Amino acid sequence: MVKSMIKENLEKVEKKIQAALQKANREEKEIILIAVSKTKPISLLQEAYKLGIRDFGENKVQEFVEKYEQMSNPEIRWHFIGHLQTNKVKYIIDKVYLIHSVDSYKLACEISKEAVKHKKEVPILIQVNVSMEESKFGVSPEEAEEFLRKIAKLPGITVQGLMTIAPYTENGESNRHYFQKLNQLSVDIKRKNIDNISMGILSMGMTGDYETAIEEGATYVRVGTGIFGIRDYSERK
Ligand SMILES: *Cc1c(COP(=O)(O)O)cnc(C)c1O
């Protein structure tokens, strides 16, 4: 067993978050760090929990449910951050704190249906493909408003803001304009005062670019590698 580096990693990430907040003249309470624990064993999540992490992000339904069941500490907030298939919504609906990745009307309808069934109000974010990479899910910035107006009417869900996955980078600066674009989109939508739509959350920034994202207004950053180390997909079942 390799000695875990999580404590050291977390300290580094937290220091960089502080520096970015300071640079942007923002306050600490405005940002929440989500530890993206996909592919990582429960023991590492538990270690992060002991170090104060309460927000965990997963992107696969089965793994999400397995980890939820092994760590059902009520203080933990489980974020679903991956592409979600409509037929799997039912498995996470009563467990998830926030779904970051709503990218189609069909998915929004399914979440709404399951939420109503469970008598829940489920908070969601709309995933926007600001970089327009073909490989990425999400609605285009141009169609975001119309999309929001359509799903605003669905019962059982409340839109809390926007999320984006910027292109992979190790140099945050190269993604700055995408974060600015998402922030501007959120400001524009907020001005329209659409019923049942709030724009309080901006989920953007990963290991390679979270400091830039914070400077550009992120309220959630999703950091995996920077906390848990690189992911090894080779041993997965
Ligand atoms: C994996 C993943 C992350 C974390 O990526 P790192 O580069 O390891 O920090 C963040 N957001 C989403 C949606 C992811 O799938």
The ligand as an SDF file (V2000), in Angstrom:
LIG
                    3D

 15 15  0  0  0  0  0  0  0  0999 V2000
  -13.2200   13.6310  -13.4770 C   0  0  0  0  0  0  0  0  0  0  0  0
  -13.9670   14.9000  -13.4100 C   0  0  0  0  0  0  0  0  0  0  0  0
  -13.4640   16.0020  -12.6730 C   0  0  0  0  0  0  0  0  0  0  0  0
  -12.1320   15.9900  -11.9660 C   0  0  0  0  0  0  0  0  0  0  0  0
  -11.0750   15.9750  -12.8720 O   0  0  0  0  0  0  0  0  0  0  0  0
   -9.5630   16.2000  -12.3960 P   0  0  0  0  0  0  0  0  0  0  0  0
   -8.8840   16.7210  -13.5910 O   0  0  0  0  0  0  0  0  0  0  0  0
   -9.0660   14.8750  -11.9530 O   0  0  0  0  0  0  0  0  0  0  0  0
   -9.5950   17.1770  -11.2960 O   0  0  0  0  0  0  0  0  0  0  0  0
  -14.2480   17.1370  -12.6160 C   0  0  0  0  0  0  0  0  0  0  0  0
  -15.4420   17.2150  -13.2420 N   0  0  0  0  0  0  0  0  0  0  0  0
  -15.9510   16.1950  -13.9430 C   0  0  0  0  0  0  0  0  0  0  0  0
  -17.2730   16.3520  -14.5890 C   0  0  0  0  0  0  0  0  0  0  0  0
  -15.2320   15.0110  -14.0530 C   0  0  0  0  0  0  0  0  0  0  0  0
  -15.7530   13.9920  -14.7700 O   0  0  0  0  0  0  0  0  0  0  0  0
  1  2  1  0
  2  3  1  0
  2 14  2  0
  3  4  1  0
  3 10  2  0
  4  5  1  0
  5  6  1  0
  6  7  2  0
  6  8  1  0
  6  9  1  0
 10 11  1  0
 11 12  2  0
 12 13  1  0
 12 14  1  0
 14 15  1  0
M  END
$$$$
